[in-house]
Amino acid sequence: MSPRAAWRLESLGFVEVYEYRGGKLDWMAAGLPTEGTNAKRPRAGGLARADVPTCRLDERLGDVRNRAREQGWDAAVVINSERVVFGLLRAKELDLEADQQVSQAMRPAPSTFRPYVLAEEMAAYMRDHERVSVVITTSDGRLVGLLRQEDVSG
Amino acid sequence: MPREVDRNELQHMVEAGAQLVEVLPEEEYAEDHLPKAVSIPLGRLDDEAPTALDRNRPVIVYCWDIA
């Protein structure tokens, strides 16, 4: 649709015409703000907890467990230096043998969701799939935060 | 020939005064649109663009994605 619009504007005498091919999908998937009636409705990106503990692949699991629990968490997200998500440690994984590396204990490649998904849609998904938490990332895989069931069920 | 921009270029251009146009149906614009975008659905472009937009300033168009 936008390529046709761009060409048509040129034919109408507009000299400098550009096309944003990524469109609204790309914009929203990057977690950038929008305006409009939906903008006021809660979305996954706004409700996700950005303060979820994070760790690296080569950390000792026991250290991550202690750090997470000191902060009141039963989960940690495994990321790299670019904040790209590699894995997830939930309570079950955090309780594994403390001396192993995070990379051995984590759930690799967890399902991720984009920040623009409406909270009510996330609530339904998490209820139907019995998920206590899901990872929210931008379209390029960078961590936004961890969305917990209680964050969307209210 | 229209040129492509990514979201970073778009942000800089809009800050610098480029006009941003969503060409999706009005209802979709009402739900969500990019900040500073105006709505001109594709079917109304011929009628509305000449009066609603400035030919001498850059114009960026977008829809949902490429479709």
Backbone of each chain as ProteinMPNN parsed JSONL, in Angstrom:
{"seq_chain_A": "MSPRAAWRLESLGFVEVYEYRGGKLDWMAAGLPTEGTNAKRPRAGGLARADVPTCRLDERLGDVRNRAREQGWDAAVVINSERVVFGLLRAKELDLEADQQVSQAMRPAPSTFRPYVLAEEMAAYMRDHERVSVVITTSDGRLVGLLRQEDVSG", "coords_chain_A": {"N_chain_A": [[0.821, -1.206, 0.0], [1.909, 1.269, 0.863], [4.048, 1.627, -1.048], [2.603, 2.182, -3.42], [1.314, 4.527, -2.649], [3.502, 6.228, -2.297], [4.585, 6.41, -4.898], [2.421, 7.528, -6.195], [2.236, 10.034, -4.981], [4.546, 11.211, -5.95], [3.852, 11.409, -8.605], [1.958, 13.319, -8.384], [3.377, 15.567, -8.106], [4.975, 15.908, -5.907], [8.188, 16.327, -4.679], [10.146, 15.274, -2.989], [9.888, 12.29, -1.857], [9.401, 9.731, 0.469], [9.505, 6.371, 1.73], [8.429, 4.472, 4.376], [9.076, 1.423, 4.85], [9.009, -0.555, 6.789], [6.934, 0.207, 8.379], [4.005, 0.55, 10.526], [4.068, -1.793, 11.973], [6.804, -2.436, 12.318], [7.58, -0.189, 13.775], [6.062, -0.355, 16.153], [6.862, -2.826, 17.067], [9.385, -2.271, 17.831], [8.968, -1.095, 20.155], [8.35, 1.55, 20.272], [6.568, 4.634, 20.957], [3.05, 5.127, 20.275], [0.229, 7.059, 19.044], [-3.279, 7.482, 19.671], [-6.449, 5.677, 20.082], [-5.911, 3.105, 21.033], [-3.497, 3.5, 22.193], [-3.793, 4.237, 24.759], [-4.515, 1.98, 26.053], [-3.419, -0.681, 28.142], [-0.317, -2.307, 27.417], [1.849, -5.085, 26.635], [4.561, -4.261, 26.706], [4.572, -2.005, 28.346], [3.791, -3.012, 30.779], [5.552, -4.98, 31.4], [8.149, -6.143, 33.542], [10.891, -4.311, 33.801], [12.924, -4.449, 35.552], [13.695, -7.006, 35.987], [15.986, -9.505, 37.096], [19.099, -9.994, 35.375], [21.471, -12.03, 33.601], [24.633, -13.429, 32.483], [25.727, -15.885, 30.06], [27.974, -17.323, 30.983], [28.037, -17.186, 33.701], [28.062, -18.344, 37.147], [25.623, -20.535, 38.243], [24.672, -20.602, 40.913], [25.449, -18.103, 41.898], [23.868, -16.375, 40.427], [21.362, -17.21, 41.239], [21.407, -16.457, 43.964], [21.657, -13.684, 43.731], [19.302, -13.022, 42.327], [17.299, -13.832, 44.131], [17.834, -12.287, 46.337], [16.931, -9.919, 45.392], [14.283, -10.373, 45.417], [13.226, -11.982, 43.434], [12.172, -14.828, 41.483], [13.236, -15.586, 39.154], [15.349, -15.159, 36.252], [16.725, -13.472, 33.434], [18.616, -14.533, 30.698], [21.073, -12.849, 29.023], [23.039, -11.191, 26.399], [25.817, -8.9, 25.861], [24.568, -7.036, 24.326], [22.038, -7.026, 25.202], [20.464, -8.969, 24.073], [18.223, -11.661, 24.14], [18.993, -14.873, 25.374], [18.195, -16.945, 26.969], [16.174, -18.328, 29.675], [15.793, -18.371, 33.154], [13.822, -19.953, 35.334], [12.146, -20.578, 38.506], [12.52, -23.329, 38.803], [14.824, -23.907, 37.264], [16.654, -22.258, 38.538], [17.033, -23.574, 40.87], [18.649, -25.708, 40.323], [21.79, -27.58, 40.327], [24.236, -25.662, 41.902], [26.85, -25.083, 41.059], [27.118, -25.201, 38.345], [27.33, -23.733, 35.007], [25.364, -20.968, 33.875], [24.569, -21.317, 31.208], [24.261, -24.042, 30.97], [22.137, -24.654, 32.557], [19.946, -23.113, 31.85], [16.699, -22.47, 30.303], [16.813, -22.683, 26.976], [16.394, -20.251, 24.311], [13.691, -19.038, 24.855], [10.135, -18.572, 24.242], [9.203, -15.45, 22.922], [7.577, -12.259, 23.191], [6.14, -9.357, 21.583], [6.388, -5.843, 22.448], [4.045, -4.386, 21.823], [1.758, -5.901, 22.04], [-1.532, -6.191, 23.266], [-2.471, -5.952, 26.71], [-4.66, -7.492, 27.536], [-4.754, -9.476, 25.616], [-2.363, -10.779, 26.071], [-2.883, -11.711, 28.637], [-4.898, -13.586, 28.179], [-3.513, -15.412, 26.57], [-1.531, -16.307, 28.357], [-3.018, -17.444, 30.332], [-4.358, -19.498, 28.937], [-2.208, -21.057, 28.138], [-1.007, -21.699, 30.42], [1.145, -20.185, 31.539], [3.392, -18.667, 33.703], [5.038, -16.544, 33.427], [6.312, -14.452, 30.792], [8.75, -13.583, 28.309], [9.402, -10.353, 27.161], [10.41, -8.876, 24.224], [12.071, -6.596, 21.934], [11.709, -6.333, 18.326], [14.202, -6.967, 17.379], [15.162, -8.734, 19.184], [15.981, -7.818, 21.672], [15.944, -7.447, 25.21], [13.026, -6.327, 26.81], [11.542, -6.695, 29.13], [10.275, -8.792, 31.835], [7.178, -10.261, 31.738], [4.747, -10.916, 34.03], [2.168, -13.169, 35.12], [0.51, -12.021, 37.056], [0.858, -9.361, 36.459], [-0.716, -8.814, 34.286], [-3.197, -9.804, 34.839], [-4.748, -8.263, 36.439]], "CA_chain_A": [[0.0, 0.0, 0.0], [2.734, 2.479, 0.905], [4.746, 1.902, -2.309], [1.677, 2.854, -4.355], [1.101, 5.9, -2.179], [4.702, 7.02, -2.554], [4.672, 6.685, -6.347], [1.324, 8.429, -6.578], [2.597, 11.385, -4.547], [5.515, 11.736, -6.92], [3.151, 11.772, -9.844], [1.184, 14.528, -8.086], [4.274, 16.716, -8.072], [5.801, 15.967, -4.694], [9.541, 16.094, -5.155], [10.944, 14.46, -2.072], [8.961, 11.322, -1.269], [10.065, 8.607, 1.122], [8.602, 5.308, 2.129], [8.876, 3.721, 5.561], [8.544, 0.089, 4.515], [8.756, -1.323, 8.012], [5.578, 0.605, 8.756], [3.554, 0.584, 11.915], [4.481, -3.042, 12.622], [8.212, -2.268, 12.707], [7.619, 0.864, 14.789], [5.516, -0.851, 17.413], [7.674, -3.958, 17.523], [10.583, -1.705, 18.458], [8.559, -0.551, 21.449], [8.232, 3.013, 20.203], [5.207, 5.052, 21.326], [2.08, 5.525, 19.25], [-0.891, 7.861, 19.525], [-4.553, 6.915, 19.225], [-7.284, 5.113, 21.145], [-5.236, 1.935, 21.614], [-2.285, 3.907, 22.903], [-4.112, 4.372, 26.186], [-4.761, 0.65, 26.627], [-2.139, -1.257, 28.574], [0.327, -3.276, 26.519], [2.878, -5.926, 27.255], [5.806, -3.519, 26.925], [4.432, -1.071, 29.459], [3.565, -3.734, 32.029], [6.659, -5.907, 31.677], [9.054, -5.66, 34.586], [12.22, -4.086, 33.234], [13.944, -4.649, 36.589], [13.971, -8.443, 36.163], [17.43, -9.759, 37.108], [19.666, -10.55, 34.146], [22.79, -12.633, 33.801], [25.333, -13.858, 31.27], [25.813, -17.329, 29.845], [29.078, -17.994, 31.659], [28.002, -16.987, 35.152], [27.774, -19.515, 37.972], [24.178, -20.521, 38.53], [24.432, -20.278, 42.319], [25.591, -16.655, 42.088], [22.682, -15.737, 39.835], [20.229, -17.526, 42.123], [21.478, -15.604, 45.156], [21.395, -12.29, 43.333], [17.877, -12.876, 41.983], [16.434, -13.985, 45.318], [18.043, -11.1, 47.18], [16.087, -8.848, 44.826], [12.887, -10.772, 45.519], [12.788, -12.614, 42.198], [12.341, -16.262, 41.298], [13.53, -15.741, 37.727], [16.375, -14.278, 35.689], [16.799, -13.593, 31.979], [20.002, -14.65, 30.238], [21.255, -11.944, 27.88], [24.435, -10.878, 26.083], [26.168, -7.497, 26.113], [23.632, -6.191, 23.562], [20.731, -7.291, 25.817], [19.705, -9.945, 23.291], [17.833, -12.755, 25.046], [19.448, -16.219, 25.029], [17.548, -17.986, 27.764], [15.39, -17.926, 30.84], [15.921, -19.2, 34.356], [12.695, -19.82, 36.247], [12.462, -21.133, 39.826], [12.986, -24.711, 38.649], [16.214, -23.902, 36.8], [17.496, -21.605, 39.545], [17.275, -24.524, 41.958], [19.538, -26.791, 39.894], [23.122, -27.595, 40.924], [24.715, -24.273, 41.931], [28.181, -24.872, 40.498], [27.164, -25.237, 36.874], [27.178, -22.461, 34.321], [24.006, -20.593, 33.469], [24.252, -21.856, 29.88], [23.865, -25.449, 31.086], [20.901, -24.782, 33.338], [18.833, -22.271, 31.375], [15.837, -22.858, 29.191], [17.299, -21.88, 25.847], [15.465, -19.701, 23.316], [12.289, -19.002, 25.283], [9.216, -17.799, 23.389], [9.167, -14.034, 23.293], [6.441, -11.498, 22.657], [6.513, -7.974, 21.297], [5.841, -4.89, 23.427], [2.775, -3.75, 21.451], [0.603, -6.788, 22.257], [-2.39, -5.654, 24.32], [-2.386, -6.71, 27.965], [-5.729, -8.486, 27.621], [-4.375, -10.605, 24.746], [-1.319, -11.519, 26.786], [-3.513, -12.388, 29.778], [-5.59, -14.759, 27.649], [-2.497, -16.377, 26.138], [-0.836, -16.891, 29.509], [-3.985, -18.297, 31.025], [-4.609, -20.688, 28.117], [-0.998, -21.876, 28.025], [-0.503, -21.901, 31.788], [2.476, -19.583, 31.654], [3.433, -17.706, 34.812], [5.73, -15.346, 32.959], [6.846, -14.522, 29.423], [9.774, -12.577, 28.04], [9.029, -9.366, 26.151], [11.591, -8.319, 23.547], [11.841, -5.854, 20.705], [11.782, -7.209, 17.156], [15.575, -7.436, 17.174], [15.525, -9.713, 20.208], [16.508, -7.197, 22.9], [15.047, -7.568, 26.354], [12.246, -5.205, 27.349], [11.283, -7.054, 30.526], [9.55, -10.038, 32.06], [5.769, -10.015, 32.03], [4.226, -11.986, 34.891], [0.709, -13.302, 35.0], [-0.173, -11.057, 37.914], [0.964, -8.015, 35.867], [-1.755, -8.621, 33.27], [-4.504, -10.373, 35.23], [-5.541, -7.238, 37.146]], "C_chain_A": [[0.862, 1.267, 0.0], [3.578, 2.691, -0.356], [3.842, 2.618, -3.325], [1.468, 4.307, -3.964], [2.305, 6.781, -2.511], [4.822, 7.39, -4.032], [3.593, 7.674, -6.77], [1.643, 9.864, -6.155], [3.614, 12.006, -5.506], [4.816, 12.198, -8.178], [2.292, 13.012, -9.653], [2.086, 15.75, -7.912], [5.071, 16.875, -6.797], [7.217, 15.521, -5.059], [10.312, 15.112, -4.272], [10.021, 13.503, -1.326], [9.737, 10.118, -0.727], [9.017, 7.593, 1.57], [9.215, 4.58, 3.322], [8.283, 2.326, 5.437], [8.253, -0.767, 5.737], [7.375, -1.026, 8.57], [5.299, 0.524, 10.248], [4.013, -0.673, 12.675], [5.909, -2.928, 13.161], [8.33, -1.27, 13.86], [7.188, 0.313, 16.159], [6.34, -2.021, 17.964], [8.967, -3.488, 18.17], [10.25, -1.068, 19.799], [8.425, 0.962, 21.455], [6.778, 3.438, 20.429], [4.335, 5.377, 20.113], [1.056, 6.453, 19.898], [-2.156, 7.23, 18.989], [-5.277, 6.239, 20.374], [-6.629, 3.9, 21.805], [-4.032, 2.313, 22.46], [-2.54, 4.02, 24.397], [-4.354, 3.016, 26.844], [-3.422, 0.027, 27.025], [-1.621, -2.323, 27.607], [1.441, -4.0, 27.261], [4.127, -5.126, 27.61], [5.742, -2.595, 28.128], [4.309, -1.77, 30.798], [4.723, -4.661, 32.401], [7.611, -5.289, 32.688], [10.469, -5.56, 34.021], [13.319, -4.336, 34.26], [14.204, -6.136, 36.865], [15.491, -8.666, 36.183], [17.893, -10.368, 35.78], [21.022, -11.157, 34.48], [23.359, -13.02, 32.452], [25.436, -15.375, 31.237], [26.856, -18.014, 30.738], [29.093, -17.755, 33.165], [27.693, -18.303, 35.866], [26.32, -19.434, 38.41], [23.881, -20.09, 39.969], [24.52, -18.779, 42.583], [24.355, -15.919, 41.571], [21.464, -15.967, 40.727], [20.225, -16.61, 43.348], [21.112, -14.158, 44.831], [19.911, -12.075, 43.075], [17.019, -12.903, 43.249], [16.635, -12.838, 46.302], [17.169, -9.949, 46.693], [14.606, -9.229, 44.822], [12.329, -11.455, 44.281], [13.021, -14.126, 42.229], [12.643, -16.56, 39.833], [14.675, -14.806, 37.352], [16.425, -14.532, 34.184], [18.263, -13.58, 31.562], [20.162, -13.824, 28.961], [22.738, -11.814, 27.55], [24.678, -9.375, 26.294], [25.256, -6.532, 25.359], [22.208, -6.322, 24.086], [19.844, -8.208, 24.971], [19.47, -11.178, 24.163], [18.299, -14.112, 24.511], [18.683, -17.297, 25.782], [16.834, -17.422, 28.962], [15.662, -18.906, 31.976], [14.693, -18.941, 35.211], [13.086, -20.5, 37.553], [13.089, -22.523, 39.699], [14.452, -24.753, 38.221], [17.144, -23.273, 37.835], [17.882, -22.577, 40.666], [18.165, -25.698, 41.549], [20.909, -26.632, 40.568], [23.834, -26.229, 40.769], [26.018, -24.046, 41.184], [28.238, -24.958, 38.967], [26.999, -23.831, 36.292], [25.716, -22.232, 33.957], [23.625, -21.253, 32.148], [23.802, -23.32, 29.94], [22.489, -25.605, 31.73], [19.691, -24.109, 32.694], [17.916, -23.01, 30.409], [16.28, -22.025, 28.008], [16.149, -21.375, 24.978], [14.0, -19.707, 23.769], [11.424, -18.242, 24.273], [9.213, -16.365, 23.875], [8.003, -13.354, 22.606], [6.856, -10.042, 22.504], [5.797, -7.013, 22.24], [4.445, -4.359, 23.084], [1.549, -4.627, 21.707], [-0.221, -6.263, 23.439], [-2.377, -6.572, 25.54], [-3.453, -7.796, 28.024], [-5.427, -9.7, 26.731], [-3.293, -11.452, 25.414], [-1.923, -12.312, 27.938], [-4.195, -13.671, 29.298], [-4.59, -15.839, 27.234], [-1.885, -17.089, 27.339], [-1.759, -17.81, 30.305], [-4.141, -19.611, 30.258], [-3.406, -21.626, 28.072], [-0.32, -22.108, 29.369], [0.933, -21.404, 31.938], [2.46, -18.564, 32.785], [4.15, -16.417, 34.412], [6.195, -15.551, 31.521], [7.821, -13.359, 29.22], [9.277, -11.649, 26.92], [10.31, -8.797, 25.547], [11.154, -7.444, 22.383], [12.0, -6.821, 19.53], [13.201, -7.687, 16.885], [16.088, -8.264, 18.35], [16.028, -9.13, 21.517], [15.461, -7.193, 23.998], [14.358, -6.248, 26.688], [11.968, -5.478, 28.826], [10.572, -8.387, 30.614], [8.119, -9.689, 32.453], [5.231, -11.199, 32.841], [2.71, -12.013, 34.821], [-0.009, -12.272, 35.858], [-0.107, -9.629, 37.36], [-0.177, -7.752, 34.878], [-3.139, -9.097, 33.729], [-5.369, -9.359, 35.957], [-6.44, -6.509, 36.189]], "O_chain_A": [[0.601, 2.21, -0.746], [3.816, 3.843, -0.72], [4.278, 3.548, -4.003], [1.445, 5.2, -4.811], [2.155, 7.923, -2.945], [5.122, 8.533, -4.375], [3.829, 8.549, -7.604], [1.352, 10.806, -6.892], [3.534, 13.192, -5.825], [5.143, 13.24, -8.745], [1.934, 13.683, -10.621], [1.606, 16.841, -7.606], [5.772, 17.872, -6.623], [7.411, 14.471, -5.67], [11.03, 14.241, -4.761], [9.444, 13.856, -0.297], [10.614, 9.571, -1.396], [7.841, 7.903, 1.759], [10.362, 4.136, 3.279], [7.153, 2.071, 5.853], [7.353, -1.607, 5.717], [6.728, -1.893, 9.158], [6.196, 0.444, 11.088], [4.307, -0.613, 13.869], [6.183, -3.278, 14.309], [9.091, -1.487, 14.803], [7.866, 0.5, 17.169], [6.488, -2.174, 19.176], [9.574, -4.211, 18.96], [11.132, -0.565, 20.494], [8.39, 1.585, 22.517], [5.859, 2.68, 20.122], [4.819, 5.835, 19.078], [1.015, 6.614, 21.117], [-2.127, 6.527, 17.979], [-4.788, 6.223, 21.504], [-6.779, 3.694, 23.009], [-3.6, 1.554, 23.328], [-1.617, 3.911, 25.204], [-4.392, 2.923, 28.071], [-2.42, 0.189, 26.329], [-2.382, -3.121, 27.061], [1.896, -3.595, 28.331], [4.688, -5.295, 28.693], [6.729, -2.419, 28.843], [4.671, -1.211, 31.833], [4.862, -5.074, 33.552], [7.846, -4.081, 32.692], [11.146, -6.563, 33.796], [14.495, -4.427, 33.909], [14.852, -6.485, 37.852], [16.207, -8.079, 35.373], [17.177, -11.148, 35.152], [21.634, -10.839, 35.5], [22.683, -12.955, 31.425], [25.256, -16.052, 32.248], [26.651, -19.14, 31.193], [30.072, -18.091, 33.832], [27.146, -19.238, 35.281], [25.852, -18.398, 38.885], [22.957, -19.314, 40.216], [23.764, -18.241, 43.392], [23.866, -14.974, 42.191], [20.651, -15.069, 40.948], [19.191, -16.06, 43.725], [20.362, -13.506, 45.559], [19.325, -11.093, 43.53], [16.115, -12.083, 43.409], [15.707, -12.463, 47.02], [16.725, -9.113, 47.48], [13.774, -8.495, 44.288], [11.114, -11.508, 44.088], [13.926, -14.627, 42.896], [12.345, -17.645, 39.334], [14.938, -13.81, 38.025], [16.199, -15.65, 33.719], [19.046, -12.74, 32.006], [19.488, -14.061, 27.959], [23.593, -12.264, 28.312], [23.829, -8.676, 26.845], [25.174, -5.353, 25.703], [21.273, -5.791, 23.486], [18.624, -8.222, 25.131], [20.379, -11.672, 24.83], [18.041, -14.461, 23.359], [18.537, -18.421, 25.301], [16.873, -16.222, 29.236], [15.749, -20.116, 31.766], [14.528, -17.848, 35.753], [14.223, -20.949, 37.702], [14.054, -22.85, 40.389], [15.233, -25.543, 38.751], [18.287, -23.703, 37.991], [18.915, -22.421, 41.317], [18.406, -26.595, 42.358], [21.146, -25.663, 41.289], [24.005, -25.723, 39.66], [26.275, -22.936, 40.719], [29.306, -24.8, 38.375], [26.594, -22.889, 36.974], [24.946, -23.172, 33.76], [22.49, -21.699, 31.981], [23.058, -23.784, 29.076], [21.775, -26.574, 31.472], [18.549, -24.486, 32.959], [18.285, -24.01, 29.794], [16.143, -20.802, 28.021], [15.08, -21.983, 24.916], [13.159, -20.327, 23.118], [11.916, -17.381, 23.543], [9.22, -16.097, 25.077], [7.509, -13.813, 21.577], [7.767, -9.554, 23.173], [4.73, -7.329, 22.768], [3.728, -3.92, 23.983], [0.419, -4.151, 21.604], [0.333, -5.931, 24.488], [-2.284, -7.794, 25.421], [-3.191, -8.898, 28.506], [-5.806, -10.823, 27.063], [-3.307, -12.681, 25.331], [-1.526, -13.45, 28.19], [-4.08, -14.716, 29.937], [-4.789, -17.022, 27.508], [-1.74, -18.311, 27.344], [-1.329, -18.815, 30.872], [-4.067, -20.694, 30.839], [-3.564, -22.844, 27.98], [0.788, -22.639, 29.444], [1.812, -22.127, 32.407], [1.596, -17.687, 32.815], [3.907, -15.349, 34.975], [6.44, -16.677, 31.09], [7.727, -12.314, 29.864], [8.8, -12.104, 25.881], [11.182, -8.302, 26.262], [10.022, -7.535, 21.908], [12.377, -7.979, 19.713], [13.389, -8.71, 16.226], [17.292, -8.472, 18.496], [16.462, -9.878, 22.393], [14.273, -6.973, 23.761], [14.998, -5.206, 26.83], [12.139, -4.598, 29.67], [10.301, -9.031, 29.601], [7.887, -8.918, 33.384], [5.261, -12.341, 32.383], [2.062, -11.015, 34.507], [-1.022, -11.71, 35.44], [-0.915, -8.781, 37.739], [-0.559, -6.603, 34.658], [-4.14, -8.816, 33.07], [-6.578, -9.551, 36.087], [-7.18, -5.614, 36.597]]}, "seq_chain_B": "MPREVDRNELQHMVEAGAQLVEVLPEEEYAEDHLPKAVSIPLGRLDDEAPTALDRNRPVIVYCWDIA", "coords_chain_B": {"N_chain_B": [[12.054, 8.846, -8.024], [10.691, 7.13, -5.293], [12.314, 6.986, -2.115], [13.585, 4.679, 0.33], [13.182, 4.709, 3.895], [14.459, 4.007, 7.168], [13.4, 3.354, 10.615], [14.945, 4.98, 12.248], [16.0, 6.98, 10.585], [13.588, 8.07, 9.826], [12.655, 9.222, 12.251], [14.538, 11.274, 12.645], [14.087, 12.797, 10.352], [11.43, 13.607, 10.64], [11.605, 15.156, 12.906], [13.058, 17.169, 11.791], [11.22, 18.366, 10.224], [9.888, 16.96, 8.199], [6.962, 15.702, 6.527], [4.638, 13.35, 7.725], [2.775, 10.592, 6.749], [0.093, 8.46, 7.241], [-1.289, 5.877, 5.375], [-3.247, 4.053, 5.716], [-6.654, 2.788, 6.33], [-8.94, 5.091, 7.919], [-9.962, 4.179, 10.423], [-8.009, 2.51, 11.393], [-5.9, 4.24, 11.713], [-6.994, 5.786, 13.747], [-6.887, 4.063, 15.91], [-4.147, 3.477, 16.376], [-1.312, 5.345, 15.677], [1.756, 6.702, 14.297], [3.578, 9.135, 16.175], [2.944, 12.495, 15.301], [2.007, 11.87, 12.79], [-0.214, 12.265, 9.983], [-3.499, 11.409, 8.778], [-4.137, 10.091, 5.683], [-5.993, 8.163, 3.91], [-5.232, 5.689, 1.406], [-7.04, 5.664, -0.782], [-7.975, 8.253, -0.828], [-5.958, 9.853, -1.447], [-5.4, 11.197, -3.905], [-7.265, 13.263, -3.919], [-6.861, 14.614, -1.507], [-4.114, 14.994, -0.887], [-2.904, 17.14, -2.42], [-3.89, 19.473, -1.176], [-3.647, 19.057, 1.557], [-1.002, 18.558, 2.075], [2.391, 19.803, 1.881], [4.053, 20.469, -1.009], [6.675, 21.168, -1.167], [8.099, 20.234, 0.931], [9.726, 17.397, 2.427], [8.016, 14.227, 2.215], [6.92, 11.46, 4.044], [5.616, 8.272, 3.67], [3.635, 5.656, 5.121], [2.38, 2.36, 5.938], [0.857, -0.533, 7.354], [2.755, -2.673, 7.161], [4.88, -3.659, 4.572], [2.846, -4.49, 2.889]], "CA_chain_B": [[11.772, 7.519, -7.472], [10.632, 7.209, -3.832], [13.405, 6.323, -1.414], [13.17, 4.03, 1.581], [13.821, 5.137, 5.144], [14.194, 3.131, 8.31], [12.729, 4.136, 11.664], [15.843, 6.02, 12.792], [15.989, 8.097, 9.627], [12.256, 8.675, 9.915], [12.577, 10.078, 13.438], [15.331, 12.484, 12.406], [13.458, 13.619, 9.309], [10.202, 14.225, 11.164], [12.063, 16.244, 13.79], [13.558, 18.252, 10.945], [10.112, 19.006, 9.512], [9.258, 16.147, 7.152], [5.558, 15.368, 6.745], [4.484, 11.909, 7.888], [1.409, 10.278, 6.342], [-0.373, 7.068, 7.301], [-2.23, 5.711, 4.26], [-4.219, 3.002, 6.077], [-7.997, 3.32, 6.597], [-9.053, 6.006, 9.071], [-10.189, 3.49, 11.698], [-6.728, 1.986, 11.877], [-5.157, 5.41, 12.187], [-7.578, 6.212, 15.023], [-6.442, 3.154, 16.977], [-2.705, 3.619, 16.604], [-0.5, 5.921, 14.599], [3.035, 7.238, 14.733], [3.485, 10.539, 16.58], [3.033, 13.542, 14.265], [1.486, 11.424, 11.493], [-1.579, 12.623, 9.604], [-4.169, 10.31, 8.089], [-4.737, 10.233, 4.351], [-6.123, 6.805, 3.359], [-4.753, 5.598, 0.02], [-8.082, 6.014, -1.748], [-8.274, 9.689, -0.81], [-4.691, 10.564, -1.646], [-5.475, 12.091, -5.06], [-8.062, 14.444, -3.586], [-6.459, 15.354, -0.303], [-2.685, 15.315, -0.778], [-2.51, 18.464, -2.935], [-4.229, 20.561, -0.265], [-3.26, 18.781, 2.944], [0.458, 18.428, 2.217], [3.226, 20.822, 1.244], [4.876, 19.812, -2.041], [8.081, 21.578, -1.073], [8.752, 19.59, 2.077], [9.74, 15.932, 2.283], [6.863, 13.474, 2.697], [7.173, 10.035, 4.291], [4.363, 7.522, 3.784], [3.763, 4.317, 5.698], [1.129, 1.654, 6.254], [1.107, -1.477, 8.453], [4.121, -3.039, 6.782], [5.013, -3.365, 3.134], [1.67, -4.938, 2.131]], "C_chain_B": [[11.761, 7.599, -5.94], [11.78, 6.436, -3.204], [12.88, 5.704, -0.117], [13.879, 4.653, 2.77], [13.55, 4.092, 6.214], [13.676, 3.984, 9.465], [13.627, 5.204, 12.28], [15.872, 7.239, 11.881], [14.662, 8.84, 9.704], [12.183, 9.651, 11.093], [13.347, 11.389, 13.229], [14.647, 13.401, 11.409], [12.205, 14.315, 9.825], [10.565, 15.373, 12.116], [12.503, 17.448, 12.971], [12.456, 18.856, 10.073], [9.479, 18.207, 8.391], [7.808, 15.844, 7.536], [5.412, 13.849, 6.76], [3.018, 11.557, 7.649], [1.126, 8.795, 6.479], [-1.451, 6.902, 6.239], [-3.21, 4.554, 4.5], [-5.609, 3.622, 6.26], [-8.029, 4.123, 7.906], [-9.173, 5.296, 10.421], [-8.868, 2.965, 12.28], [-5.829, 3.103, 12.389], [-5.676, 5.814, 13.564], [-7.095, 5.337, 16.176], [-4.985, 3.387, 17.36], [-2.07, 4.323, 15.418], [0.791, 6.474, 15.172], [2.85, 8.693, 15.16], [3.746, 11.473, 15.396], [2.531, 13.081, 12.89], [0.101, 12.011, 11.256], [-2.17, 11.439, 8.847], [-4.651, 10.752, 6.714], [-4.818, 8.816, 3.778], [-5.802, 6.794, 1.863], [-5.793, 6.072, -0.994], [-8.409, 7.497, -1.81], [-7.053, 10.54, -1.129], [-4.787, 11.589, -2.781], [-6.19, 13.391, -4.711], [-7.411, 15.29, -2.506], [-4.995, 15.778, -0.263], [-2.36, 16.724, -1.288], [-2.847, 19.614, -1.987], [-3.694, 20.32, 1.15], [-1.741, 18.773, 3.139], [1.178, 19.519, 1.435], [4.174, 20.125, 0.265], [6.365, 20.1, -1.877], [8.818, 21.004, 0.128], [8.726, 18.076, 1.875], [8.47, 15.297, 2.857], [7.297, 12.021, 2.902], [5.821, 9.343, 4.427], [4.642, 6.164, 4.422], [2.386, 3.685, 5.816], [1.454, 0.651, 7.36], [2.501, -2.074, 8.312], [4.162, -2.834, 5.279], [3.728, -3.62, 2.347], [0.736, -3.794, 1.739]], "O_chain_B": [[12.724, 8.085, -5.347], [12.172, 5.375, -3.688], [11.878, 6.144, 0.447], [15.032, 5.072, 2.67], [12.542, 3.386, 6.173], [13.528, 5.198, 9.321], [13.136, 6.217, 12.778], [15.782, 8.378, 12.339], [14.616, 10.069, 9.655], [11.704, 10.775, 10.943], [12.872, 12.466, 13.588], [14.622, 14.62, 11.583], [11.945, 15.471, 9.489], [9.914, 16.419, 12.126], [12.347, 18.595, 13.392], [12.721, 19.754, 9.273], [8.609, 18.724, 7.691], [7.474, 15.745, 8.717], [5.982, 13.15, 5.923], [2.125, 12.142, 8.261], [1.832, 7.966, 5.905], [-2.409, 7.673, 6.191], [-3.917, 4.133, 3.584], [-5.733, 4.844, 6.337], [-7.271, 3.874, 8.844], [-8.591, 5.72, 11.419], [-8.652, 2.98, 13.492], [-5.097, 2.936, 13.365], [-4.889, 6.147, 14.45], [-6.916, 5.823, 17.293], [-4.65, 3.48, 18.541], [-2.279, 3.923, 14.273], [0.908, 6.689, 16.378], [2.047, 9.41, 14.564], [4.658, 11.251, 14.6], [2.624, 13.836, 11.922], [-0.663, 12.23, 12.197], [-1.446, 10.581, 8.342], [-5.466, 11.667, 6.592], [-3.84, 8.315, 3.224], [-6.067, 7.762, 1.151], [-5.471, 6.789, -1.942], [-9.057, 7.947, -2.755], [-7.099, 11.769, -1.089], [-4.314, 12.717, -2.64], [-5.789, 14.473, -5.141], [-7.408, 16.519, -2.577], [-4.664, 16.807, 0.327], [-1.601, 17.44, -0.634], [-2.156, 20.632, -1.993], [-3.332, 21.264, 1.853], [-1.258, 18.961, 4.256], [0.653, 20.077, 0.472], [4.994, 19.297, 0.663], [7.21, 19.364, -2.387], [10.009, 21.254, 0.319], [7.821, 17.54, 1.235], [7.923, 15.769, 3.854], [7.956, 11.431, 2.045], [4.976, 9.776, 5.211], [5.729, 5.602, 4.285], [1.364, 4.371, 5.796], [2.263, 0.962, 8.235], [3.322, -1.991, 9.226], [3.529, -1.91, 4.768], [3.529, -3.049, 1.275], [-0.291, -4.026, 1.1]]}, "name": "protein", "num_of_chains": 2, "seq": "MSPRAAWRLESLGFVEVYEYRGGKLDWMAAGLPTEGTNAKRPRAGGLARADVPTCRLDERLGDVRNRAREQGWDAAVVINSERVVFGLLRAKELDLEADQQVSQAMRPAPSTFRPYVLAEEMAAYMRDHERVSVVITTSDGRLVGLLRQEDVSGMPREVDRNELQHMVEAGAQLVEVLPEEEYAEDHLPKAVSIPLGRLDDEAPTALDRNRPVIVYCWDIA"}
